[in-house]
Amino acid sequence: MLSLLRIQPPGKFQSTVKGVKLHCIPDWAFDVTDGMQLGGEYAARLVGPTPADLVPADVPAVVPPGLQRLPHFTQRSQEAMDVHNWRI
């Protein structure tokens, strides 16, 4: 499951998935929701521009000074080009 963190582009999985749970496993030690979500044990920092609404308060982040280009696989739109909708 941790190999999902290597999905390209870097950081896309962590900034897209809110949580991951394994089901039908009797040991709750395998519930890794908190570790996989943005800011969790395996994603403790942002990798590139991240949508502002996905960044928890405990992850250090700032509004980027400007967008040179959009992250890979992000469609250009008025909202996407608004720098206040991103954190780095």
PDB file of N, CA, C and O in Angstrom:
ATOM      1  N   MET A   1       0.822  -1.189   0.000  1.00  0.00           N
ATOM      2  CA  MET A   1       0.000   0.000   0.000  1.00  0.00           C
ATOM      3  C   MET A   1       0.869   1.257   0.000  1.00  0.00           C
ATOM      4  O   MET A   1       0.516   2.250  -0.636  1.00  0.00           O
ATOM      5  N   LEU A   2       1.991   1.222   0.701  1.00  0.00           N
ATOM      6  CA  LEU A   2       2.852   2.409   0.730  1.00  0.00           C
ATOM      7  C   LEU A   2       3.453   2.715  -0.638  1.00  0.00           C
ATOM      8  O   LEU A   2       3.893   3.841  -0.871  1.00  0.00           O
ATOM      9  N   SER A   3       3.482   1.752  -1.537  1.00  0.00           N
ATOM     10  CA  SER A   3       4.000   2.017  -2.875  1.00  0.00           C
ATOM     11  C   SER A   3       3.103   2.992  -3.633  1.00  0.00           C
ATOM     12  O   SER A   3       3.534   3.566  -4.634  1.00  0.00           O
ATOM     13  N   LEU A   4       1.855   3.194  -3.176  1.00  0.00           N
ATOM     14  CA  LEU A   4       0.972   4.189  -3.801  1.00  0.00           C
ATOM     15  C   LEU A   4       1.554   5.591  -3.689  1.00  0.00           C
ATOM     16  O   LEU A   4       1.213   6.461  -4.491  1.00  0.00           O
ATOM     17  N   LEU A   5       2.424   5.830  -2.711  1.00  0.00           N
ATOM     18  CA  LEU A   5       3.033   7.153  -2.550  1.00  0.00           C
ATOM     19  C   LEU A   5       3.944   7.506  -3.717  1.00  0.00           C
ATOM     20  O   LEU A   5       4.297   8.672  -3.895  1.00  0.00           O
ATOM     21  N   ARG A   6       4.331   6.509  -4.516  1.00  0.00           N
ATOM     22  CA  ARG A   6       5.221   6.763  -5.657  1.00  0.00           C
ATOM     23  C   ARG A   6       4.466   7.087  -6.940  1.00  0.00           C
ATOM     24  O   ARG A   6       5.081   7.200  -8.000  1.00  0.00           O
ATOM     25  N   ILE A   7       3.146   7.239  -6.865  1.00  0.00           N
ATOM     26  CA  ILE A   7       2.355   7.622  -8.039  1.00  0.00           C
ATOM     27  C   ILE A   7       2.843   8.977  -8.537  1.00  0.00           C
ATOM     28  O   ILE A   7       3.091   9.885  -7.743  1.00  0.00           O
ATOM     29  N   GLN A   8       2.979   9.109  -9.846  1.00  0.00           N
ATOM     30  CA  GLN A   8       3.446  10.358 -10.445  1.00  0.00           C
ATOM     31  C   GLN A   8       2.266  11.276 -10.733  1.00  0.00           C
ATOM     32  O   GLN A   8       1.184  10.773 -11.036  1.00  0.00           O
ATOM     33  N   PRO A   9       2.415  12.574 -10.656  1.00  0.00           N
ATOM     34  CA  PRO A   9       3.585  13.316 -10.208  1.00  0.00           C
ATOM     35  C   PRO A   9       3.740  13.215  -8.694  1.00  0.00           C
ATOM     36  O   PRO A   9       2.777  12.893  -7.998  1.00  0.00           O
ATOM     37  N   PRO A  10       4.938  13.484  -8.175  1.00  0.00           N
ATOM     38  CA  PRO A  10       5.166  13.390  -6.731  1.00  0.00           C
ATOM     39  C   PRO A  10       4.184  14.263  -5.956  1.00  0.00           C
ATOM     40  O   PRO A  10       3.953  15.419  -6.311  1.00  0.00           O
ATOM     41  N   GLY A  11       3.611  13.702  -4.900  1.00  0.00           N
ATOM     42  CA  GLY A  11       2.677  14.444  -4.064  1.00  0.00           C
ATOM     43  C   GLY A  11       1.232  14.381  -4.516  1.00  0.00           C
ATOM     44  O   GLY A  11       0.346  14.808  -3.775  1.00  0.00           O
ATOM     45  N   LYS A  12       0.963  13.862  -5.710  1.00  0.00           N
ATOM     46  CA  LYS A  12      -0.411  13.833  -6.229  1.00  0.00           C
ATOM     47  C   LYS A  12      -1.313  12.938  -5.377  1.00  0.00           C
ATOM     48  O   LYS A  12      -2.448  13.306  -5.076  1.00  0.00           O
ATOM     49  N   PHE A  13      -0.807  11.759  -4.988  1.00  0.00           N
ATOM     50  CA  PHE A  13      -1.613  10.849  -4.172  1.00  0.00           C
ATOM     51  C   PHE A  13      -1.956  11.470  -2.828  1.00  0.00           C
ATOM     52  O   PHE A  13      -3.114  11.440  -2.413  1.00  0.00           O
ATOM     53  N   GLN A  14      -0.962  12.037  -2.134  1.00  0.00           N
ATOM     54  CA  GLN A  14      -1.185  12.619  -0.819  1.00  0.00           C
ATOM     55  C   GLN A  14      -2.123  13.812  -0.876  1.00  0.00           C
ATOM     56  O   GLN A  14      -2.877  14.044   0.068  1.00  0.00           O
ATOM     57  N   SER A  15      -2.093  14.571  -1.962  1.00  0.00           N
ATOM     58  CA  SER A  15      -2.933  15.759  -2.040  1.00  0.00           C
ATOM     59  C   SER A  15      -4.310  15.464  -2.629  1.00  0.00           C
ATOM     60  O   SER A  15      -5.140  16.367  -2.728  1.00  0.00           O
ATOM     61  N   THR A  16      -4.563  14.229  -3.017  1.00  0.00           N
ATOM     62  CA  THR A  16      -5.844  13.871  -3.609  1.00  0.00           C
ATOM     63  C   THR A  16      -6.670  12.985  -2.692  1.00  0.00           C
ATOM     64  O   THR A  16      -7.890  13.134  -2.620  1.00  0.00           O
ATOM     65  N   VAL A  17      -6.026  12.073  -1.996  1.00  0.00           N
ATOM     66  CA  VAL A  17      -6.730  11.104  -1.151  1.00  0.00           C
ATOM     67  C   VAL A  17      -6.864  11.657   0.257  1.00  0.00           C
ATOM     68  O   VAL A  17      -5.873  12.074   0.857  1.00  0.00           O
ATOM     69  N   LYS A  18      -8.078  11.665   0.790  1.00  0.00           N
ATOM     70  CA  LYS A  18      -8.292  12.156   2.156  1.00  0.00           C
ATOM     71  C   LYS A  18      -7.927  11.112   3.194  1.00  0.00           C
ATOM     72  O   LYS A  18      -7.565  11.469   4.315  1.00  0.00           O
ATOM     73  N   GLY A  19      -8.009   9.848   2.861  1.00  0.00           N
ATOM     74  CA  GLY A  19      -7.661   8.801   3.808  1.00  0.00           C
ATOM     75  C   GLY A  19      -7.718   7.437   3.152  1.00  0.00           C
ATOM     76  O   GLY A  19      -8.407   7.244   2.150  1.00  0.00           O
ATOM     77  N   VAL A  20      -6.991   6.494   3.725  1.00  0.00           N
ATOM     78  CA  VAL A  20      -6.963   5.134   3.222  1.00  0.00           C
ATOM     79  C   VAL A  20      -7.235   4.201   4.392  1.00  0.00           C
ATOM     80  O   VAL A  20      -6.650   4.356   5.464  1.00  0.00           O
ATOM     81  N   LYS A  21      -8.120   3.236   4.189  1.00  0.00           N
ATOM     82  CA  LYS A  21      -8.394   2.239   5.228  1.00  0.00           C
ATOM     83  C   LYS A  21      -8.341   0.853   4.611  1.00  0.00           C
ATOM     84  O   LYS A  21      -8.794   0.635   3.488  1.00  0.00           O
ATOM     85  N   LEU A  22      -7.789  -0.059   5.355  1.00  0.00           N
ATOM     86  CA  LEU A  22      -7.833  -1.468   4.972  1.00  0.00           C
ATOM     87  C   LEU A  22      -9.043  -2.063   5.669  1.00  0.00           C
ATOM     88  O   LEU A  22      -9.274  -1.793   6.848  1.00  0.00           O
ATOM     89  N   HIS A  23      -9.812  -2.866   4.959  1.00  0.00           N
ATOM     90  CA  HIS A  23     -11.015  -3.453   5.543  1.00  0.00           C
ATOM     91  C   HIS A  23     -10.855  -4.965   5.678  1.00  0.00           C
ATOM     92  O   HIS A  23     -10.042  -5.581   4.989  1.00  0.00           O
ATOM     93  N   CYS A  24     -11.639  -5.546   6.572  1.00  0.00           N
ATOM     94  CA  CYS A  24     -11.656  -6.987   6.815  1.00  0.00           C
ATOM     95  C   CYS A  24     -10.338  -7.482   7.390  1.00  0.00           C
ATOM     96  O   CYS A  24      -9.949  -8.623   7.141  1.00  0.00           O
ATOM     97  N   ILE A  25      -9.661  -6.665   8.136  1.00  0.00           N
ATOM     98  CA  ILE A  25      -8.443  -7.065   8.824  1.00  0.00           C
ATOM     99  C   ILE A  25      -8.722  -6.946  10.314  1.00  0.00           C
ATOM    100  O   ILE A  25      -9.077  -5.864  10.782  1.00  0.00           O
ATOM    101  N   PRO A  26      -8.574  -8.018  11.066  1.00  0.00           N
ATOM    102  CA  PRO A  26      -8.981  -7.998  12.469  1.00  0.00           C
ATOM    103  C   PRO A  26      -8.120  -7.128  13.382  1.00  0.00           C
ATOM    104  O   PRO A  26      -8.567  -6.766  14.470  1.00  0.00           O
ATOM    105  N   ASP A  27      -6.929  -6.789  12.980  1.00  0.00           N
ATOM    106  CA  ASP A  27      -6.030  -6.012  13.836  1.00  0.00           C
ATOM    107  C   ASP A  27      -6.104  -4.533  13.443  1.00  0.00           C
ATOM    108  O   ASP A  27      -5.731  -4.179  12.325  1.00  0.00           O
ATOM    109  N   TRP A  28      -6.583  -3.655  14.351  1.00  0.00           N
ATOM    110  CA  TRP A  28      -6.744  -2.234  14.027  1.00  0.00           C
ATOM    111  C   TRP A  28      -5.412  -1.519  13.832  1.00  0.00           C
ATOM    112  O   TRP A  28      -5.397  -0.348  13.451  1.00  0.00           O
ATOM    113  N   ALA A  29      -4.303  -2.191  14.084  1.00  0.00           N
ATOM    114  CA  ALA A  29      -2.996  -1.584  13.814  1.00  0.00           C
ATOM    115  C   ALA A  29      -2.813  -1.310  12.329  1.00  0.00           C
ATOM    116  O   ALA A  29      -1.957  -0.513  11.945  1.00  0.00           O
ATOM    117  N   PHE A  30      -3.612  -1.968  11.488  1.00  0.00           N
ATOM    118  CA  PHE A  30      -3.496  -1.757  10.049  1.00  0.00           C
ATOM    119  C   PHE A  30      -4.351  -0.601   9.537  1.00  0.00           C
ATOM    120  O   PHE A  30      -4.371  -0.347   8.332  1.00  0.00           O
ATOM    121  N   ASP A  31      -5.051   0.100  10.411  1.00  0.00           N
ATOM    122  CA  ASP A  31      -5.811   1.288  10.009  1.00  0.00           C
ATOM    123  C   ASP A  31      -4.814   2.436   9.904  1.00  0.00           C
ATOM    124  O   ASP A  31      -4.402   3.003  10.917  1.00  0.00           O
ATOM    125  N   VAL A  32      -4.428   2.777   8.674  1.00  0.00           N
ATOM    126  CA  VAL A  32      -3.370   3.766   8.457  1.00  0.00           C
ATOM    127  C   VAL A  32      -3.916   5.110   7.981  1.00  0.00           C
ATOM    128  O   VAL A  32      -3.175   5.903   7.399  1.00  0.00           O
ATOM    129  N   THR A  33      -5.191   5.374   8.217  1.00  0.00           N
ATOM    130  CA  THR A  33      -5.802   6.610   7.725  1.00  0.00           C
ATOM    131  C   THR A  33      -5.000   7.846   8.121  1.00  0.00           C
ATOM    132  O   THR A  33      -4.684   8.674   7.268  1.00  0.00           O
ATOM    133  N   ASP A  34      -4.670   7.978   9.398  1.00  0.00           N
ATOM    134  CA  ASP A  34      -3.963   9.179   9.850  1.00  0.00           C
ATOM    135  C   ASP A  34      -2.559   9.270   9.284  1.00  0.00           C
ATOM    136  O   ASP A  34      -2.056  10.372   9.066  1.00  0.00           O
ATOM    137  N   GLY A  35      -1.915   8.139   9.040  1.00  0.00           N
ATOM    138  CA  GLY A  35      -0.561   8.155   8.517  1.00  0.00           C
ATOM    139  C   GLY A  35      -0.476   8.487   7.041  1.00  0.00           C
ATOM    140  O   GLY A  35       0.537   9.019   6.586  1.00  0.00           O
ATOM    141  N   MET A  36      -1.536   8.178   6.273  1.00  0.00           N
ATOM    142  CA  MET A  36      -1.489   8.381   4.830  1.00  0.00           C
ATOM    143  C   MET A  36      -2.034   9.735   4.401  1.00  0.00           C
ATOM    144  O   MET A  36      -1.673  10.228   3.332  1.00  0.00           O
ATOM    145  N   GLN A  37      -2.890  10.346   5.205  1.00  0.00           N
ATOM    146  CA  GLN A  37      -3.487  11.606   4.776  1.00  0.00           C
ATOM    147  C   GLN A  37      -2.434  12.724   4.783  1.00  0.00           C
ATOM    148  O   GLN A  37      -1.380  12.593   5.404  1.00  0.00           O
ATOM    149  N   LEU A  38      -2.731  13.792   4.101  1.00  0.00           N
ATOM    150  CA  LEU A  38      -1.800  14.908   4.007  1.00  0.00           C
ATOM    151  C   LEU A  38      -1.455  15.392   5.404  1.00  0.00           C
ATOM    152  O   LEU A  38      -2.343  15.697   6.199  1.00  0.00           O
ATOM    153  N   GLY A  39      -0.182  15.461   5.697  1.00  0.00           N
ATOM    154  CA  GLY A  39       0.266  15.871   7.012  1.00  0.00           C
ATOM    155  C   GLY A  39       0.470  14.699   7.952  1.00  0.00           C
ATOM    156  O   GLY A  39       0.919  14.887   9.082  1.00  0.00           O
ATOM    157  N   GLY A  40       0.149  13.495   7.506  1.00  0.00           N
ATOM    158  CA  GLY A  40       0.330  12.314   8.332  1.00  0.00           C
ATOM    159  C   GLY A  40       1.783  11.857   8.346  1.00  0.00           C
ATOM    160  O   GLY A  40       2.671  12.541   7.837  1.00  0.00           O
ATOM    161  N   GLU A  41       2.003  10.710   8.927  1.00  0.00           N
ATOM    162  CA  GLU A  41       3.359  10.174   9.105  1.00  0.00           C
ATOM    163  C   GLU A  41       4.116  10.048   7.786  1.00  0.00           C
ATOM    164  O   GLU A  41       5.316  10.316   7.740  1.00  0.00           O
ATOM    165  N   TYR A  42       3.436   9.645   6.719  1.00  0.00           N
ATOM    166  CA  TYR A  42       4.103   9.414   5.440  1.00  0.00           C
ATOM    167  C   TYR A  42       4.018  10.612   4.495  1.00  0.00           C
ATOM    168  O   TYR A  42       4.605  10.570   3.414  1.00  0.00           O
ATOM    169  N   ALA A  43       3.322  11.656   4.862  1.00  0.00           N
ATOM    170  CA  ALA A  43       3.213  12.852   4.031  1.00  0.00           C
ATOM    171  C   ALA A  43       3.287  14.073   4.939  1.00  0.00           C
ATOM    172  O   ALA A  43       2.327  14.834   5.056  1.00  0.00           O
ATOM    173  N   ALA A  44       4.419  14.246   5.566  1.00  0.00           N
ATOM    174  CA  ALA A  44       4.567  15.295   6.573  1.00  0.00           C
ATOM    175  C   ALA A  44       4.786  16.683   5.985  1.00  0.00           C
ATOM    176  O   ALA A  44       4.722  17.676   6.710  1.00  0.00           O
ATOM    177  N   ARG A  45       5.041  16.766   4.691  1.00  0.00           N
ATOM    178  CA  ARG A  45       5.257  18.079   4.088  1.00  0.00           C
ATOM    179  C   ARG A  45       4.657  18.103   2.686  1.00  0.00           C
ATOM    180  O   ARG A  45       4.424  17.060   2.075  1.00  0.00           O
ATOM    181  N   LEU A  46       4.416  19.294   2.196  1.00  0.00           N
ATOM    182  CA  LEU A  46       3.851  19.444   0.860  1.00  0.00           C
ATOM    183  C   LEU A  46       4.923  19.204  -0.188  1.00  0.00           C
ATOM    184  O   LEU A  46       6.097  19.503   0.032  1.00  0.00           O
ATOM    185  N   VAL A  47       4.515  18.666  -1.323  1.00  0.00           N
ATOM    186  CA  VAL A  47       5.414  18.471  -2.456  1.00  0.00           C
ATOM    187  C   VAL A  47       4.813  19.254  -3.604  1.00  0.00           C
ATOM    188  O   VAL A  47       3.909  18.771  -4.286  1.00  0.00           O
ATOM    189  N   GLY A  48       5.315  20.470  -3.822  1.00  0.00           N
ATOM    190  CA  GLY A  48       4.775  21.313  -4.883  1.00  0.00           C
ATOM    191  C   GLY A  48       3.480  21.976  -4.469  1.00  0.00           C
ATOM    192  O   GLY A  48       3.031  21.795  -3.337  1.00  0.00           O
ATOM    193  N   PRO A  49       2.862  22.746  -5.367  1.00  0.00           N
ATOM    194  CA  PRO A  49       1.596  23.421  -5.051  1.00  0.00           C
ATOM    195  C   PRO A  49       0.504  22.416  -4.707  1.00  0.00           C
ATOM    196  O   PRO A  49       0.342  21.407  -5.394  1.00  0.00           O
ATOM    197  N   THR A  50      -0.241  22.694  -3.646  1.00  0.00           N
ATOM    198  CA  THR A  50      -1.312  21.820  -3.169  1.00  0.00           C
ATOM    199  C   THR A  50      -2.569  22.667  -2.990  1.00  0.00           C
ATOM    200  O   THR A  50      -2.478  23.788  -2.487  1.00  0.00           O
ATOM    201  N   PRO A  51      -3.741  22.163  -3.386  1.00  0.00           N
ATOM    202  CA  PRO A  51      -4.969  22.936  -3.179  1.00  0.00           C
ATOM    203  C   PRO A  51      -5.129  23.339  -1.707  1.00  0.00           C
ATOM    204  O   PRO A  51      -4.986  22.505  -0.814  1.00  0.00           O
ATOM    205  N   ALA A  52      -5.420  24.603  -1.464  1.00  0.00           N
ATOM    206  CA  ALA A  52      -5.449  25.165  -0.110  1.00  0.00           C
ATOM    207  C   ALA A  52      -6.407  24.425   0.818  1.00  0.00           C
ATOM    208  O   ALA A  52      -6.102  24.258   1.998  1.00  0.00           O
ATOM    209  N   ASP A  53      -7.557  23.978   0.316  1.00  0.00           N
ATOM    210  CA  ASP A  53      -8.542  23.321   1.168  1.00  0.00           C
ATOM    211  C   ASP A  53      -8.103  21.937   1.635  1.00  0.00           C
ATOM    212  O   ASP A  53      -8.710  21.377   2.547  1.00  0.00           O
ATOM    213  N   LEU A  54      -7.062  21.377   1.026  1.00  0.00           N
ATOM    214  CA  LEU A  54      -6.572  20.055   1.424  1.00  0.00           C
ATOM    215  C   LEU A  54      -5.455  20.130   2.458  1.00  0.00           C
ATOM    216  O   LEU A  54      -5.040  19.099   2.988  1.00  0.00           O
ATOM    217  N   VAL A  55      -4.963  21.327   2.754  1.00  0.00           N
ATOM    218  CA  VAL A  55      -3.826  21.462   3.663  1.00  0.00           C
ATOM    219  C   VAL A  55      -4.313  21.648   5.092  1.00  0.00           C
ATOM    220  O   VAL A  55      -4.936  22.665   5.398  1.00  0.00           O
ATOM    221  N   PRO A  56      -4.040  20.677   5.988  1.00  0.00           N
ATOM    222  CA  PRO A  56      -4.448  20.824   7.387  1.00  0.00           C
ATOM    223  C   PRO A  56      -3.690  21.949   8.078  1.00  0.00           C
ATOM    224  O   PRO A  56      -2.619  22.353   7.626  1.00  0.00           O
ATOM    225  N   ALA A  57      -4.240  22.446   9.158  1.00  0.00           N
ATOM    226  CA  ALA A  57      -3.627  23.576   9.871  1.00  0.00           C
ATOM    227  C   ALA A  57      -2.267  23.227  10.457  1.00  0.00           C
ATOM    228  O   ALA A  57      -1.448  24.123  10.660  1.00  0.00           O
ATOM    229  N   ASP A  58      -1.994  21.943  10.737  1.00  0.00           N
ATOM    230  CA  ASP A  58      -0.721  21.580  11.355  1.00  0.00           C
ATOM    231  C   ASP A  58       0.410  21.381  10.350  1.00  0.00           C
ATOM    232  O   ASP A  58       1.533  21.078  10.751  1.00  0.00           O
ATOM    233  N   VAL A  59       0.143  21.541   9.066  1.00  0.00           N
ATOM    234  CA  VAL A  59       1.185  21.429   8.044  1.00  0.00           C
ATOM    235  C   VAL A  59       1.654  22.830   7.682  1.00  0.00           C
ATOM    236  O   VAL A  59       0.854  23.650   7.232  1.00  0.00           O
ATOM    237  N   PRO A  60       2.960  23.120   7.875  1.00  0.00           N
ATOM    238  CA  PRO A  60       3.451  24.455   7.529  1.00  0.00           C
ATOM    239  C   PRO A  60       3.291  24.724   6.030  1.00  0.00           C
ATOM    240  O   PRO A  60       3.779  23.958   5.199  1.00  0.00           O
ATOM    241  N   ALA A  61       2.612  25.806   5.698  1.00  0.00           N
ATOM    242  CA  ALA A  61       2.363  26.127   4.297  1.00  0.00           C
ATOM    243  C   ALA A  61       2.137  27.624   4.146  1.00  0.00           C
ATOM    244  O   ALA A  61       1.686  28.294   5.075  1.00  0.00           O
ATOM    245  N   VAL A  62       2.456  28.134   2.969  1.00  0.00           N
ATOM    246  CA  VAL A  62       2.252  29.552   2.668  1.00  0.00           C
ATOM    247  C   VAL A  62       1.623  29.680   1.287  1.00  0.00           C
ATOM    248  O   VAL A  62       1.685  28.757   0.475  1.00  0.00           O
ATOM    249  N   VAL A  63       1.021  30.830   1.035  1.00  0.00           N
ATOM    250  CA  VAL A  63       0.506  31.138  -0.295  1.00  0.00           C
ATOM    251  C   VAL A  63       1.713  31.372  -1.202  1.00  0.00           C
ATOM    252  O   VAL A  63       2.595  32.155  -0.847  1.00  0.00           O
ATOM    253  N   PRO A  64       1.775  30.720  -2.354  1.00  0.00           N
ATOM    254  CA  PRO A  64       2.932  30.913  -3.229  1.00  0.00           C
ATOM    255  C   PRO A  64       2.990  32.346  -3.743  1.00  0.00           C
ATOM    256  O   PRO A  64       1.949  32.978  -3.920  1.00  0.00           O
ATOM    257  N   PRO A  65       4.193  32.870  -3.985  1.00  0.00           N
ATOM    258  CA  PRO A  65       4.309  34.240  -4.493  1.00  0.00           C
ATOM    259  C   PRO A  65       3.722  34.402  -5.891  1.00  0.00           C
ATOM    260  O   PRO A  65       3.356  35.512  -6.278  1.00  0.00           O
ATOM    261  N   GLY A  66       3.629  33.336  -6.638  1.00  0.00           N
ATOM    262  CA  GLY A  66       3.063  33.359  -7.983  1.00  0.00           C
ATOM    263  C   GLY A  66       3.083  31.957  -8.550  1.00  0.00           C
ATOM    264  O   GLY A  66       3.870  31.120  -8.107  1.00  0.00           O
ATOM    265  N   LEU A  67       2.231  31.689  -9.519  1.00  0.00           N
ATOM    266  CA  LEU A  67       2.222  30.372 -10.144  1.00  0.00           C
ATOM    267  C   LEU A  67       2.976  30.456 -11.457  1.00  0.00           C
ATOM    268  O   LEU A  67       2.520  31.100 -12.401  1.00  0.00           O
ATOM    269  N   GLN A  68       4.127  29.807 -11.517  1.00  0.00           N
ATOM    270  CA  GLN A  68       4.879  29.764 -12.768  1.00  0.00           C
ATOM    271  C   GLN A  68       4.176  28.844 -13.763  1.00  0.00           C
ATOM    272  O   GLN A  68       4.083  29.137 -14.955  1.00  0.00           O
ATOM    273  N   ARG A  69       3.681  27.714 -13.231  1.00  0.00           N
ATOM    274  CA  ARG A  69       2.909  26.770 -14.043  1.00  0.00           C
ATOM    275  C   ARG A  69       2.061  25.927 -13.107  1.00  0.00           C
ATOM    276  O   ARG A  69       2.369  25.800 -11.922  1.00  0.00           O
ATOM    277  N   LEU A  70       1.016  25.363 -13.630  1.00  0.00           N
ATOM    278  CA  LEU A  70       0.137  24.515 -12.841  1.00  0.00           C
ATOM    279  C   LEU A  70       0.784  23.155 -12.620  1.00  0.00           C
ATOM    280  O   LEU A  70       1.598  22.725 -13.438  1.00  0.00           O
ATOM    281  N   PRO A  71       0.439  22.463 -11.529  1.00  0.00           N
ATOM    282  CA  PRO A  71       0.941  21.104 -11.328  1.00  0.00           C
ATOM    283  C   PRO A  71       0.493  20.197 -12.476  1.00  0.00           C
ATOM    284  O   PRO A  71      -0.524  20.457 -13.119  1.00  0.00           O
ATOM    285  N   HIS A  72       1.251  19.140 -12.727  1.00  0.00           N
ATOM    286  CA  HIS A  72       0.885  18.186 -13.769  1.00  0.00           C
ATOM    287  C   HIS A  72      -0.523  17.679 -13.538  1.00  0.00           C
ATOM    288  O   HIS A  72      -0.947  17.520 -12.393  1.00  0.00           O
ATOM    289  N   PHE A  73      -1.250  17.424 -14.605  1.00  0.00           N
ATOM    290  CA  PHE A  73      -2.596  16.866 -14.583  1.00  0.00           C
ATOM    291  C   PHE A  73      -3.617  17.817 -13.954  1.00  0.00           C
ATOM    292  O   PHE A  73      -4.674  17.371 -13.508  1.00  0.00           O
ATOM    293  N   THR A  74      -3.320  19.115 -13.912  1.00  0.00           N
ATOM    294  CA  THR A  74      -4.274  20.107 -13.418  1.00  0.00           C
ATOM    295  C   THR A  74      -4.717  20.956 -14.592  1.00  0.00           C
ATOM    296  O   THR A  74      -3.892  21.573 -15.266  1.00  0.00           O
ATOM    297  N   GLN A  75      -6.012  20.989 -14.836  1.00  0.00           N
ATOM    298  CA  GLN A  75      -6.553  21.725 -15.974  1.00  0.00           C
ATOM    299  C   GLN A  75      -6.563  23.220 -15.680  1.00  0.00           C
ATOM    300  O   GLN A  75      -6.895  23.638 -14.571  1.00  0.00           O
ATOM    301  N   ARG A  76      -6.202  24.016 -16.663  1.00  0.00           N
ATOM    302  CA  ARG A  76      -6.193  25.473 -16.518  1.00  0.00           C
ATOM    303  C   ARG A  76      -7.621  25.995 -16.426  1.00  0.00           C
ATOM    304  O   ARG A  76      -8.464  25.681 -17.266  1.00  0.00           O
ATOM    305  N   SER A  77      -7.883  26.797 -15.394  1.00  0.00           N
ATOM    306  CA  SER A  77      -9.175  27.445 -15.219  1.00  0.00           C
ATOM    307  C   SER A  77      -8.943  28.721 -14.411  1.00  0.00           C
ATOM    308  O   SER A  77      -7.837  28.962 -13.927  1.00  0.00           O
ATOM    309  N   GLN A  78      -9.973  29.525 -14.270  1.00  0.00           N
ATOM    310  CA  GLN A  78      -9.842  30.755 -13.509  1.00  0.00           C
ATOM    311  C   GLN A  78      -9.492  30.452 -12.052  1.00  0.00           C
ATOM    312  O   GLN A  78      -8.643  31.123 -11.466  1.00  0.00           O
ATOM    313  N   GLU A  79     -10.148  29.437 -11.464  1.00  0.00           N
ATOM    314  CA  GLU A  79      -9.868  29.059 -10.077  1.00  0.00           C
ATOM    315  C   GLU A  79      -8.459  28.491  -9.924  1.00  0.00           C
ATOM    316  O   GLU A  79      -7.771  28.772  -8.943  1.00  0.00           O
ATOM    317  N   ALA A  80      -8.042  27.696 -10.895  1.00  0.00           N
ATOM    318  CA  ALA A  80      -6.704  27.093 -10.820  1.00  0.00           C
ATOM    319  C   ALA A  80      -5.609  28.148 -10.918  1.00  0.00           C
ATOM    320  O   ALA A  80      -4.533  27.977 -10.345  1.00  0.00           O
ATOM    321  N   MET A  81      -5.867  29.217 -11.623  1.00  0.00           N
ATOM    322  CA  MET A  81      -4.859  30.255 -11.780  1.00  0.00           C
ATOM    323  C   MET A  81      -4.858  31.256 -10.649  1.00  0.00           C
ATOM    324  O   MET A  81      -3.978  32.116 -10.596  1.00  0.00           O
ATOM    325  N   ASP A  82      -5.831  31.170  -9.729  1.00  0.00           N
ATOM    326  CA  ASP A  82      -5.879  32.068  -8.567  1.00  0.00           C
ATOM    327  C   ASP A  82      -4.883  31.582  -7.527  1.00  0.00           C
ATOM    328  O   ASP A  82      -5.069  30.511  -6.950  1.00  0.00           O
ATOM    329  N   VAL A  83      -3.843  32.339  -7.282  1.00  0.00           N
ATOM    330  CA  VAL A  83      -2.760  31.936  -6.401  1.00  0.00           C
ATOM    331  C   VAL A  83      -3.239  31.689  -4.980  1.00  0.00           C
ATOM    332  O   VAL A  83      -2.597  30.934  -4.250  1.00  0.00           O
ATOM    333  N   HIS A  84      -4.340  32.296  -4.561  1.00  0.00           N
ATOM    334  CA  HIS A  84      -4.848  32.123  -3.202  1.00  0.00           C
ATOM    335  C   HIS A  84      -5.498  30.757  -2.973  1.00  0.00           C
ATOM    336  O   HIS A  84      -5.821  30.408  -1.838  1.00  0.00           O
ATOM    337  N   ASN A  85      -5.688  29.994  -4.027  1.00  0.00           N
ATOM    338  CA  ASN A  85      -6.255  28.654  -3.913  1.00  0.00           C
ATOM    339  C   ASN A  85      -5.191  27.580  -3.745  1.00  0.00           C
ATOM    340  O   ASN A  85      -5.506  26.390  -3.734  1.00  0.00           O
ATOM    341  N   TRP A  86      -3.928  27.992  -3.612  1.00  0.00           N
ATOM    342  CA  TRP A  86      -2.810  27.048  -3.519  1.00  0.00           C
ATOM    343  C   TRP A  86      -1.981  27.325  -2.258  1.00  0.00           C
ATOM    344  O   TRP A  86      -1.972  28.434  -1.725  1.00  0.00           O
ATOM    345  N   ARG A  87      -1.296  26.290  -1.810  1.00  0.00           N
ATOM    346  CA  ARG A  87      -0.320  26.414  -0.718  1.00  0.00           C
ATOM    347  C   ARG A  87       0.932  25.657  -1.115  1.00  0.00           C
ATOM    348  O   ARG A  87       0.871  24.664  -1.840  1.00  0.00           O
ATOM    349  N   ILE A  88       2.065  26.136  -0.632  1.00  0.00           N
ATOM    350  CA  ILE A  88       3.342  25.432  -0.853  1.00  0.00           C
ATOM    351  C   ILE A  88       4.062  25.304   0.474  1.00  0.00           C
ATOM    352  O   ILE A  88       5.157  24.746   0.532  1.00  0.00           O
TER     353      ILE A  88
END
